[in-house]
């Protein structure tokens, strides 16, 4: 089913990024091979108007229409896409997946698979693209000229899919190929391709950063081959130059600076990393290098990836919870496979007692006979009710307060809503259980975490 010729604004040619619809925001995975695009709100398209604005987006729709040949299903799928019934779309090599809301309350999982290129095909394509600098320039501004597609075919690979490249599937009972839910996913994917042709290249197997790095290397090698070699400079072998000379002793090492230096300020450029986040990372690296220089020991040696992520987050102030701090929490949680609430709770524990505080949060243990056994009588003598023991925990009978005995022989205070079993570190640790409980009852908070500014409000 081909779109009917349109008249008016829809019929005007659209070229360049500015002429196309703005792209949905995307979350990019750390390995550059997973991009998740937010759901696109409902839109209105006139009858006969091409769904995609770019020629490669329309080529994608043409492949869908050739695969289906069922105008009713395609029309229903386009209506679903227009009505904003396609949820967030995740693109990985060889696969596009989204949940699509149909006529029933529960959405269906629509999936579209297509062939990826093997490594020899990628190498041939990259060599052919690098040989024509205009192709790289076009990709950098999110364009894909016809000549790029022809170059790919000449290299033996086909960028734009044909009908036999597409393999649809859906959890709905409709056995159409494709069903209306996969058709809606295909139409919405055409909008993603409109805004960023790198989405198509990701479907074919490689991410944007990997491709740009590979093209930059080939570009540099190509330029070096074309540049004339510089004439050889007259030289003397180092052995000949220093063989007969007396070399003085090396100077004494320079003294270590008294304190870490300050990193330079980073510019806030479009598409660049957050300058405040870069500054925090650079400041941390400088402090770590200074400690290694002055003490000969790495202060972070032995920390796991999770512990280091908690330490980095704990170094940021939480007052006001700026957008930068919220973004840092989300990125660290994503990188470590945790939730922002997990990270916020761990940050509170780190601020309470650093690595030992985090261990008190996450690692129950069985204390030997001694201070732990004497804690309950000491609490009772101070007039507190009888606490319930479990491993290294002592819990108030109301279920709202808890003391945890750390392997550093200090007591760590925790608080929860009664009966919720949702424990959060509160108050500074103390070797005396009575003092630790009194600090907890007095409402002493972990430094830099208080009230609504607690990081577990990060979303």
C-alpha positions in Angstrom: 0.0 0.0 0.0 1.8 3.2 -1.1 0.8 6.6 0.2 -1.4 8.6 -2.1 0.1 11.8 -3.6 -0.4 14.6 -1.1 -1.1 18.3 -1.7 -0.4 21.4 0.4 2.4 21.4 3.1 2.6 17.7 3.4 3.7 17.4 -0.3 6.6 19.8 0.1 10.0 18.1 0.1 11.6 17.9 3.5 15.4 17.8 3.9 17.8 18.4 6.7 17.4 17.8 10.4 15.5 21.1 11.0 12.7 20.0 8.5 12.1 16.7 10.3 10.2 16.1 13.5 12.1 16.4 16.7 13.4 13.1 18.0 12.1 11.5 21.2 14.7 11.6 24.0 16.8 8.4 24.2 18.6 6.7 27.0 21.8 5.1 25.8 23.3 2.1 27.5 26.9 2.1 28.7 28.0 -0.2 25.8 26.5 2.0 23.0 24.4 -1.0 21.8 21.1 -0.2 23.5 19.0 2.9 23.0 15.6 3.3 24.6 13.4 6.1 23.2 10.6 7.7 25.2 7.0 7.2 24.0 5.9 9.7 21.3 2.7 11.6 22.2 -0.4 11.4 20.0 -0.1 13.3 16.7 -2.4 14.1 13.7 -1.4 13.1 10.2 -3.5 14.0 7.2 -4.8 11.2 4.9 -2.3 10.6 2.2 0.5 12.3 4.1 3.7 10.2 4.2 4.3 9.0 7.7 8.0 9.6 7.6 9.7 12.8 6.5 13.1 11.5 5.3 13.6 9.4 2.2 15.2 6.6 4.4 12.2 6.7 6.8 9.8 6.4 3.9 11.9 3.5 2.5 11.4 1.8 5.9 7.7 2.2 5.6 7.8 0.9 2.1 9.4 -2.3 3.3 6.7 -2.7 5.9 3.9 -2.2 3.3 5.6 -4.7 0.9 5.8 -7.2 3.8 2.1 -6.8 4.8 0.0 -6.2 1.7 -2.9 -5.9 4.2 -4.2 -2.3 4.0 -6.6 -2.7 6.9 -3.9 -3.9 9.4 -1.5 -1.2 8.2 -4.2 1.5 8.6 -5.0 0.3 12.1 -1.3 0.2 13.0 -0.8 3.8 11.7 -3.8 4.9 13.7 -2.2 3.3 16.8 1.0 5.2 16.1 -0.8 8.5 15.5 -2.8 8.0 18.8 0.4 7.6 20.8 -0.3 4.0 21.8 3.3 2.8 21.3 5.2 2.9 24.5 9.0 3.4 24.9 10.9 1.8 22.0 14.2 -0.1 22.7 16.6 -0.6 19.8 19.4 -3.2 20.0 21.4 -4.9 17.2 19.0 -6.8 15.1 15.9 -6.0 17.2 13.3 -3.3 17.9 10.9 -3.9 20.8 8.0 -1.9 22.4 4.7 -2.5 24.2 1.7 -1.4 22.1 -1.7 -0.6 23.6 -4.5 -2.1 21.6 -8.2 -2.4 22.3 -7.6 -4.3 25.5 -6.3 -3.0 28.8 -3.1 -5.0 28.8 -0.5 -3.9 26.1 1.1 -6.4 23.7 4.8 -6.9 23.3 5.6 -6.2 19.7 9.0 -7.1 18.3 10.7 -6.7 14.9 13.9 -8.5 14.0 16.2 -7.8 11.1 19.5 -9.1 9.8 22.7 -7.6 11.2 25.9 -7.2 9.2 28.8 -9.6 9.7 32.2 -8.1 10.5 33.5 -8.3 6.9 30.5 -6.4 5.7 31.1 -3.7 8.3 34.7 -3.4 7.3 33.9 -3.0 3.7 31.2 -0.5 4.4 33.4 1.6 6.7 36.3 1.6 4.2 33.9 2.8 1.4 32.3 5.5 3.6 35.7 6.8 4.8 36.9 7.1 1.2 34.2 9.8 0.7 34.5 12.5 3.4 31.1 13.8 2.5 29.4 10.7 3.8 30.9 11.2 7.3 29.9 14.9 7.2 26.3 13.9 6.4 26.1 11.4 9.2 27.4 13.9 11.7 24.4 16.1 11.0 22.0 13.1 11.1 21.6 12.9 7.3 21.9 9.9 5.1 22.2 10.9 1.4 21.2 8.5 -1.4 24.8 8.2 -2.3 25.6 6.6 1.1 23.1 3.9 0.5 24.5 3.3 -3.0 28.1 3.2 -1.5 26.9 0.5 0.9 25.4 -1.6 -1.8 28.6 -1.3 -3.8 30.4 -2.6 -0.8 28.1 -5.6 -0.7 25.7 -4.6 2.2 22.2 -3.2 2.1 21.5 -0.5 4.7 17.8 -0.2 4.1 15.8 -3.3 4.7 13.7 -5.1 2.2 10.6 -7.0 3.1 12.5 -10.3 3.5 14.8 -8.6 6.0 12.0 -8.0 8.5 10.8 -10.7 10.9 7.8 -9.5 13.0 6.4 -11.1 16.2 3.8 -10.1 18.8 2.1 -11.5 21.9 -1.4 -10.7 20.5 -3.6 -13.5 19.1 -3.6 -12.0 15.6 -1.5 -14.2 13.2 -1.2 -11.4 10.6 2.3 -10.8 9.3 2.7 -8.2 10.6 -0.2 -7.6 13.0 -1.4 -4.1 13.6 0.7 -3.8 16.8 3.9 -4.6 15.0 2.8 -2.3 12.2 2.3 0.5 14.8 5.9 -0.2 16.1 7.2 0.0 12.5 5.5 3.3 11.8 6.8 4.8 15.1 10.3 3.5 14.3 10.2 5.4 11.0 10.0 8.6 13.0 13.1 7.5 15.0 14.9 7.0 11.7 13.8 10.4 10.4 15.6 12.1 13.3 18.7 9.9 13.5 19.9 7.5 10.8 22.3 6.0 13.4 19.3 4.1 14.7 19.2 2.1 11.5 23.0 1.4 11.8 22.4 0.2 15.4 19.7 -2.2 14.1 22.3 -3.4 11.7 24.7 -4.2 14.5 26.9 -1.3 15.6 26.5 1.8 17.8 27.1 5.4 17.0 30.2 5.9 19.1 31.9 2.7 17.7 31.1 3.8 14.1 32.3 7.3 14.5 35.5 6.2 16.2 36.2 3.6 13.4 35.5 6.3 10.7 37.7 8.8 12.5 40.6 6.3 12.5 40.2 5.5 8.8 39.9 9.2 8.0 43.2 9.9 9.8 44.9 6.9 8.1 43.7 8.1 4.7 44.9 11.7 5.4 48.3 10.4 6.5 48.7 8.3 3.3 47.9 11.3 1.2 50.2 13.7 3.1 53.8 13.9 1.6 56.5 12.5 3.9 58.7 15.1 5.6 62.4 15.1 4.6 64.6 13.1 6.9 66.3 15.3 9.5 70.0 14.9 10.1 70.6 13.0 13.3 73.1 11.4 15.6 72.6 8.1 17.4 72.0 8.7 21.1 74.7 6.2 22.0 77.3 8.1 20.0 76.2 11.5 21.4 76.4 10.4 25.1 79.1 7.7 25.1 82.0 10.0 25.9 80.2 12.5 28.2 80.1 12.5 32.0 76.5 12.5 33.2 75.8 14.4 36.4 73.6 12.7 39.1 69.9 13.1 38.7 68.4 16.0 40.7 66.4 15.3 43.9 62.7 14.6 43.3 60.5 17.6 43.6 58.5 17.8 46.8 54.9 16.7 46.7 52.4 19.6 46.6 50.9 20.4 50.0 47.3 19.8 48.7 45.6 18.6 45.5 45.2 21.1 42.7 42.0 22.2 41.1 40.9 20.8 37.7 40.2 23.2 34.9 36.7 24.4 34.2 34.9 22.4 31.5 32.7 24.1 28.9 29.0 23.4 28.7 28.7 22.4 25.0 25.7 20.9 23.2 25.9 17.1 23.3 28.9 17.1 25.7 29.1 15.5 29.1 27.8 17.4 32.1 30.6 19.9 33.0 29.7 19.6 36.8 29.9 15.8 36.6 33.3 16.0 34.8 34.5 18.5 37.4 33.5 16.1 40.3 35.2 13.2 38.6 38.4 15.1 37.9 38.5 16.5 41.5 38.1 13.0 42.8 40.9 11.7 40.6 43.2 14.5 41.6 42.6 13.8 45.3 43.2 10.1 44.8 46.5 10.8 42.9 47.7 13.2 45.6 47.1 10.6 48.3 48.9 8.0 46.3 51.9 10.4 45.8 52.2 11.5 49.4 51.5 8.1 51.1 52.4 5.5 48.5 49.1 3.8 49.0 45.9 4.0 46.9 43.1 5.1 49.3 40.5 3.3 47.3 42.4 0.0 46.8 40.1 -3.0 47.4 36.8 -1.1 46.8 34.3 -3.0 44.6 32.6 -1.2 41.7 29.4 -0.8 43.9 31.4 0.6 46.8 33.2 3.1 44.6 29.9 4.2 43.0 28.4 4.8 46.5 31.5 6.7 47.5 31.3 9.0 44.4 27.6 9.7 45.0 28.2 10.3 48.8 30.8 13.0 47.9 28.1 15.1 46.2 26.0 17.4 48.4 22.3 16.6 48.5 20.9 19.9 49.7 18.4 21.0 47.1 19.0 17.9 45.0 20.1 19.6 41.8 19.4 18.2 38.4 23.1 17.3 38.1 23.0 15.3 41.3 19.8 13.5 40.3 21.4 12.7 36.9 24.5 11.4 38.7 22.3 9.1 40.9 20.5 7.7 37.9 23.7 7.1 35.9 25.5 5.4 38.8 22.4 3.3 39.6 22.1 2.2 35.9 25.8 1.4 35.7 25.7 -0.8 38.8 22.4 -2.5 38.1 20.7 -1.0 41.1 17.8 1.4 41.7 18.2 5.0 42.8 16.6 4.1 46.1 19.2 1.4 46.6 21.9 3.9 45.9 20.4 6.6 48.1 20.1 4.2 51.1 23.8 3.1 50.5 24.9 6.7 50.3 23.3 7.4 53.7 25.1 4.3 55.1 28.5 5.5 53.6 28.0 9.0 55.1 27.3 7.2 58.4 30.5 5.2 58.5 32.1 4.9 55.0 32.9 1.2 54.1 32.0 -0.1 57.6 28.7 1.8 57.5 27.9 0.2 54.1 28.8 -3.2 55.5 26.4 -2.6 58.4 23.7 -1.9 55.9 24.2 -4.8 53.6 26.0 -7.6 55.5 24.4 -9.3 58.5 26.9 -11.3 60.6 27.1 -13.2 63.9 29.1 -11.3 66.5 31.2 -13.4 69.0 30.3 -13.3 72.7 31.1 -10.0 74.2 29.9 -6.4 73.5 26.8 -7.6 71.5 25.6 -9.7 74.4 26.1 -6.9 76.9 24.2 -4.4 74.8 20.6 -5.5 75.7 21.2 -5.5 79.6 22.8 -2.0 79.2 19.8 -0.7 77.2 17.4 -2.2 79.8 19.4 -0.6 82.7 19.0 2.7 80.9 15.2 2.3 80.9 14.7 1.3 77.3 12.3 -1.6 76.4 13.5 -5.1 75.6 15.0 -5.1 72.1 14.7 -8.2 69.8 18.0 -9.7 68.7 18.7 -11.1 65.2 22.3 -11.8 64.2 24.0 -8.4 64.7 20.7 -6.4 64.8 18.8 -5.2 67.9 15.2 -4.0 67.0 12.9 -1.9 69.1 9.6 -3.7 69.9 7.7 -1.0 68.0 9.6 -1.9 64.8 10.6 1.7 64.2 14.2 1.8 65.6 17.1 -0.6 65.2 20.8 -0.8 66.2 23.3 -2.7 64.1 26.6 -3.9 65.6 29.4 -3.3 63.0 32.5 -5.3 62.6 34.4 -2.1 63.7 32.7 -2.6 67.1 30.5 0.5 66.7 26.7 0.6 66.9 24.8 2.0 63.8 21.4 3.5 64.2 18.5 2.8 61.8 15.0 4.0 61.5 11.8 2.7 59.7 8.1 3.4 59.7 6.6 1.0 62.3 6.1 -2.4 60.7 7.4 -1.3 57.3 10.8 -3.1 57.6 12.2 -0.3 55.4 15.4 0.6 57.4 17.4 3.8 56.7 20.7 4.8 58.4 20.2 7.6 60.9 22.7 9.3 63.4 26.4 8.8 63.8 27.7 5.4 65.0 28.9 5.0 68.6 30.8 2.3 70.5 28.2 2.5 73.3 24.7 1.2 72.3 23.0 3.5 74.8 24.7 6.6 73.3 23.9 5.4 69.8 20.2 4.9 70.7 20.0 8.3 72.4 21.4 10.0 69.3 18.9 8.1 67.2 16.0 9.3 69.4 17.3 12.8 69.4 16.9 12.9 65.7 20.6 13.4 64.8 20.8 12.8 61.1 23.6 11.5 58.9 25.6 14.5 57.7 24.3 16.2 54.6 21.1 14.1 54.5 18.0 15.6 56.1 14.2 15.6 55.5 13.0 16.1 51.9 16.5 16.6 50.7 17.3 12.9 51.3 18.5 11.3 48.1 16.0 8.5 48.2 13.6 11.1 46.8 15.5 10.9 43.5 13.4 9.7 40.7 
